[in-house]
């Protein structure tokens, strides 16, 4: 698994980011403190970086590569799932940490909103030694998961990857990943890193946090004075595309019947990047991203269906109050 990736055809997308195991618990109504809450629990492959890679492959990107770090406990499973999704993984096996795990608590009410309990484990222990410039051979775009910025070692890896890509003239995108973690990191530190990016793909909350502006369109426009192209994802309100301080497009959301909003932003990002690689203009790429996000919220988990099937194998446990 920790082998070099040989050069592929021009036009590949390289994603650098987190690979984790998602434990998705779908419950209805508030959690019952101190006792049982009925839920349907599924164990699924996840991670923002891995999800983006899988959705890009699902959207037709000719070649998608992923650099991530996992523990030995689930390495084989994650590799099989990524390969089955059409991704070429380079998974570094961590001998000291288990694979990251995220418990996703999903309220099955109308909005299907979710709360995450995150144990990053091996996923954010990526380090500069895990990088090789050969990963960029044949690559047309690099995407960095924002979660990389939240530990010292993975942030150092992200800085190395960004510098290497800029040296080769390869554009780099980033999704900030988590408003909560952004607060811990600090807005100024994040924006200092973002100054080297070509595309920023924040959620509405992240865009507003990074600018201090309440309106996502204004926030996207302001951020696009720092990063040339900004796409603010606003869920049921669609997306805003801004370039060089000006809003280019307001893209409406696609209709959806939400079951689980986990990974909707990753679906948007992967599909958006695949569309750019196929030659779409940013507004058209955002429209395709909104459609993918709508399809994602109708599924449980953060990944697209496998090629030729509606769902891959998962483990499921039904828990009831006893």
Secondary structure per residue as TSV (DSSP state, phi and psi in degrees):
chain	resnum	aa	ss	phi	psi
A	1	X	-	360.0	-36.2
A	2	X	-	-89.0	43.7
A	3	X	-	-101.7	160.7
A	4	X	-	-67.7	148.5
A	5	X	-	-97.7	125.0
A	6	X	-	-73.1	156.5
A	7	X	-	-64.3	139.7
A	8	X	-	-114.0	-170.4
A	9	X	-	-68.0	155.9
A	10	X	T	-58.8	146.8
A	11	X	T	102.3	5.8
A	12	X	E	-71.8	153.7
A	13	X	E	-108.1	128.2
A	14	X	E	-107.7	121.8
A	15	X	E	-107.0	132.1
A	16	X	E	-117.9	120.4
A	17	X	-	176.1	-161.3
A	18	X	-	-87.0	140.5
A	19	X	-	-123.3	118.6
A	20	X	E	-137.7	167.3
A	21	X	E	-97.7	123.7
A	22	X	E	-95.3	130.5
A	23	X	E	-109.5	105.3
A	24	X	E	-98.7	117.3
A	25	X	E	-111.6	111.2
A	26	X	E	-98.4	119.1
A	27	X	E	-132.2	161.3
A	28	X	S	-112.4	126.4
A	29	X	S	82.1	-175.9
A	30	X	S	-67.7	150.6
A	31	X	-	-68.5	141.5
A	32	X	-	-90.2	105.3
A	33	X	T	-65.1	134.6
A	34	X	T	80.0	5.0
A	35	X	S	-152.1	-163.7
A	36	X	-	-86.3	148.1
A	37	X	-	-125.5	123.3
A	38	X	-	-60.9	135.9
A	39	X	E	-156.0	158.7
A	40	X	E	-107.2	122.9
A	41	X	E	-114.2	128.4
A	42	X	E	-129.3	142.5
A	43	X	E	-104.4	121.8
A	44	X	E	-136.7	153.7
A	45	X	E	-73.2	141.1
A	46	X	E	-154.2	-154.2
A	47	X	-	106.3	131.1
A	48	X	H	-57.6	-46.9
A	49	X	H	-62.4	-46.8
A	50	X	H	-64.2	-40.2
A	51	X	H	-62.3	-44.4
A	52	X	H	-57.8	-45.9
A	53	X	H	-59.7	-44.2
A	54	X	H	-66.2	-40.4
A	55	X	H	-69.3	-34.1
A	56	X	H	-63.7	-43.7
A	57	X	H	-63.7	-42.1
A	58	X	H	-61.0	-33.0
A	59	X	T	-80.2	-1.6
A	60	X	T	105.1	7.4
A	61	X	-	-60.0	127.6
A	62	X	S	-60.5	-39.2
A	63	X	-	-145.3	128.2
A	64	X	E	-125.6	127.4
A	65	X	E	-113.2	152.3
A	66	X	E	-138.1	126.7
A	67	X	E	-105.0	121.6
A	68	X	E	-150.3	174.8
A	69	X	E	-132.0	132.4
A	70	X	E	-136.1	163.9
A	71	X	E	-85.2	162.8
A	72	X	T	-65.0	-21.0
A	73	X	T	-62.6	-32.1
A	74	X	T	-133.8	16.8
A	75	X	H	-62.2	-46.5
A	76	X	H	-63.1	-42.6
A	77	X	H	-61.2	-47.1
A	78	X	H	-64.2	-39.1
A	79	X	H	-63.3	-44.9
A	80	X	H	-59.9	-43.0
A	81	X	H	-65.2	-40.1
A	82	X	H	-68.0	-44.6
A	83	X	H	-62.0	-41.5
A	84	X	H	-63.6	-27.0
A	85	X	T	-84.7	-2.6
A	86	X	T	93.3	16.3
A	87	X	-	-103.9	144.1
A	88	X	E	-98.3	99.2
A	89	X	E	-86.7	144.4
A	90	X	E	-119.0	96.5
A	91	X	E	-100.7	117.4
A	92	X	E	-82.8	126.3
A	93	X	E	-89.8	122.2
A	94	X	E	-87.5	124.9
A	95	X	S	-87.8	-4.9
A	96	X	S	-115.5	-17.0
A	97	X	S	-129.7	147.5
A	98	X	-	-78.1	162.8
A	99	X	-	-58.3	139.7
A	100	X	E	-59.5	148.1
A	101	X	E	-133.7	135.9
A	102	X	E	-124.1	124.0
A	103	X	E	-91.7	118.0
A	104	X	E	-104.3	111.4
A	105	X	E	-93.3	112.2
A	106	X	E	-113.7	116.5
A	107	X	E	-77.8	121.1
A	108	X	-	-82.4	19.8
A	109	X	S	-69.0	-170.8
A	110	X	T	-58.8	-37.8
A	111	X	T	-86.5	-14.8
A	112	X	-	52.3	38.7
A	113	X	-	-71.4	154.2
A	114	X	E	-131.6	155.9
A	115	X	E	-125.1	136.2
A	116	X	E	-107.3	137.0
A	117	X	E	-112.4	115.2
A	118	X	E	-115.1	125.3
A	119	X	E	-117.1	99.5
A	120	X	-	-65.8	-24.6
A	121	X	G	50.0	-132.8
A	122	X	G	-71.1	-21.1
A	123	X	G	-60.5	-35.2
A	124	X	G	-103.9	21.5
A	125	X	-	-101.0	12.4
A	126	X	-	-55.6	146.8
A	127	X	-	-145.5	164.3
A	128	X	G	-53.1	-31.3
A	129	X	G	-65.4	-18.0
A	130	X	G	-79.6	-9.9
A	131	X	-	-92.2	144.9
A	132	X	-	-139.9	138.0
A	133	X	G	-62.5	-19.3
A	134	X	G	-62.1	-21.7
A	135	X	G	-60.5	-23.4
A	136	X	G	-88.7	-6.9
A	137	X	T	-61.7	122.1
A	138	X	T	78.2	7.6
A	139	X	E	-92.6	133.7
A	140	X	E	-99.3	-25.4
A	141	X	E	-146.3	147.8
A	142	X	E	-118.9	136.3
A	143	X	E	-122.3	131.6
A	144	X	E	-110.4	132.0
A	145	X	E	-73.8	133.5
A	146	X	G	-62.6	-21.4
A	147	X	G	-60.6	-23.9
A	148	X	G	-59.7	-26.2
A	149	X	G	-79.2	-4.5
A	150	X	G	-97.8	3.4
A	151	X	S	-134.4	155.2
A	152	X	H	-61.9	-44.7
A	153	X	H	-69.5	-44.4
A	154	X	H	-72.7	-29.3
A	155	X	H	-66.2	-38.9
A	156	X	H	-63.6	-39.0
A	157	X	H	-62.6	-43.5
A	158	X	H	-62.0	-39.1
A	159	X	H	-64.5	-39.5
A	160	X	H	-64.9	-45.8
A	161	X	H	-63.1	-42.6
A	162	X	H	-63.3	-44.6
A	163	X	H	-63.9	-42.1
A	164	X	H	-64.1	-41.3
A	165	X	H	-65.8	-42.5
A	166	X	H	-64.0	-36.0
A	167	X	H	-61.1	-36.2
A	168	X	H	-89.7	-2.7
A	169	X	T	76.2	24.4
A	170	X	-	-93.8	123.6
A	171	X	E	-67.2	147.2
A	172	X	E	-125.1	133.5
A	173	X	E	-115.6	161.1
A	174	X	E	-150.6	140.8
A	175	X	E	-107.4	121.2
A	176	X	-	-57.6	-27.8
A	177	X	-	87.3	-44.0
A	178	X	-	-157.9	116.4
A	179	X	H	-62.3	-37.7
A	180	X	H	-62.4	-45.4
A	181	X	H	-69.5	-30.7
A	182	X	H	-61.9	-38.0
A	183	X	H	-61.8	-42.6
A	184	X	H	-66.4	-41.9
A	185	X	H	-66.6	-42.8
A	186	X	-	105.0	129.8
A	187	X	H	-59.6	-42.9
A	188	X	H	-62.4	-41.0
A	189	X	H	-65.3	-40.0
A	190	X	H	-64.5	-46.8
A	191	X	H	-65.2	-30.7
A	192	X	H	-63.3	-40.0
A	193	X	H	-70.3	-41.1
A	194	X	H	-63.5	-21.8
A	195	X	T	-58.5	-20.4
A	196	X	T	-95.8	2.6
A	197	X	-	-88.3	163.3
A	198	X	S	-103.8	-32.1
A	199	X	E	-137.6	136.4
A	200	X	E	-122.5	133.6
A	201	X	-	-125.3	69.7
A	202	X	-	-81.8	158.6
A	203	X	B	-74.8	169.8
A	204	X	H	-56.8	-46.8
A	205	X	H	-63.5	-39.7
A	206	X	H	-67.4	-42.0
A	207	X	H	-62.5	-42.6
A	208	X	H	-68.4	-38.3
A	209	X	H	-63.0	-42.1
A	210	X	H	-70.9	-21.2
A	211	X	H	-113.4	-19.7
A	212	X	T	76.2	12.0
A	213	X	-	-102.7	140.5
A	214	X	S	-79.8	-22.1
A	215	X	S	-97.1	125.9
A	216	X	H	-63.7	-30.5
A	217	X	H	-67.7	-45.0
A	218	X	H	-62.6	-40.1
A	219	X	H	-64.4	-43.3
A	220	X	H	-62.4	-42.9
A	221	X	H	-61.1	-43.3
A	222	X	H	-65.1	-44.0
A	223	X	H	-63.7	-30.6
A	224	X	T	-74.5	-3.4
A	225	X	T	-81.1	-17.9
A	226	X	T	-98.4	-48.4
A	227	X	S	-110.0	126.7
A	228	X	S	-53.1	-40.2
A	229	X	E	-126.6	125.6
A	230	X	E	-126.0	132.5
A	231	X	E	-124.0	111.0
A	232	X	E	-93.0	119.9
A	233	X	E	-91.9	126.0
A	234	X	-	-124.3	29.4
A	235	X	G	57.7	-122.1
A	236	X	G	-65.7	-12.7
A	237	X	G	-95.7	8.2
A	238	X	-	82.5	-140.3
A	239	X	E	-147.3	155.5
A	240	X	E	-119.2	130.4
A	241	X	E	-109.5	125.6
A	242	X	E	-132.2	143.7
A	243	X	E	-137.3	130.3
A	244	X	T	50.5	42.8
A	245	X	T	88.9	0.9
A	246	X	E	-125.0	135.9
A	247	X	E	-73.6	120.0
A	248	X	E	-87.9	-36.0
A	249	X	E	-159.0	147.0
A	250	X	E	-114.1	112.2
A	251	X	E	-101.1	123.2
A	252	X	-	-72.2	154.2
A	253	X	-	-72.9	156.6
A	254	X	-	-88.2	147.7
A	255	X	-	-60.2	145.0
A	256	X	-	-155.8	154.1
A	257	X	-	-113.2	93.1
A	258	X	-	-65.4	136.3
A	259	X	S	-114.5	-35.0
A	260	X	-	-160.2	117.5
A	261	X	-	-85.9	2.2
A	262	X	T	-58.3	125.4
A	263	X	T	82.9	4.1
A	264	X	H	-62.1	-42.3
A	265	X	H	-65.4	-34.2
A	266	X	H	-66.5	-39.5
A	267	X	H	-61.4	-44.1
A	268	X	H	-58.2	-51.2
A	269	X	H	-62.5	-48.0
A	270	X	H	-61.8	-41.9
A	271	X	H	-70.3	-39.7
A	272	X	H	-58.8	-47.4
A	273	X	H	-66.9	-39.1
A	274	X	H	-62.1	-39.0
A	275	X	H	-66.6	-41.5
A	276	X	H	-60.1	-42.9
A	277	X	H	-63.7	-27.9
A	278	X	T	-84.2	-1.6
A	279	X	T	101.9	6.7
A	280	X	-	-72.5	149.8
A	281	X	-	-72.3	157.8
A	282	X	H	-55.0	-40.7
A	283	X	H	-65.4	-42.2
A	284	X	H	-65.8	-40.7
A	285	X	H	-62.2	-38.3
A	286	X	H	-67.1	-37.2
A	287	X	H	-62.9	-41.0
A	288	X	H	-66.4	-36.7
A	289	X	H	-63.3	-41.6
A	290	X	H	-62.6	-39.7
A	291	X	H	-64.2	-42.0
A	292	X	H	-64.4	-40.4
A	293	X	H	-61.1	-38.8
A	294	X	H	-64.8	-41.2
A	295	X	H	-67.5	-34.1
A	296	X	H	-66.2	-40.6
A	297	X	H	-72.3	-12.4
A	298	X	T	-86.9	-2.5
A	299	X	S	-113.6	160.0
A	300	X	S	-93.5	127.8
A	301	X	S	98.9	174.6
A	302	X	S	-100.6	4.6
A	303	X	S	-107.8	155.5
A	304	X	-	-76.1	167.4
A	305	X	-	-63.5	148.6
A	306	X	-	-65.0	154.5
A	307	X	T	-54.4	125.9
A	308	X	T	83.1	5.1
A	309	X	S	-148.4	162.4
A	310	X	S	-89.5	-18.6
A	311	X	-	-161.2	143.9
A	312	X	-	-88.7	173.4
A	313	X	-	-69.5	137.0
A	314	X	-	-138.2	161.8
A	315	X	E	-97.9	135.4
A	316	X	E	-132.6	135.3
A	317	X	E	-127.6	129.8
A	318	X	E	-99.4	119.2
A	319	X	E	-107.6	133.1
A	320	X	-	-129.7	156.7
A	321	X	-	-62.1	135.3
A	322	X	-	-130.2	360.0
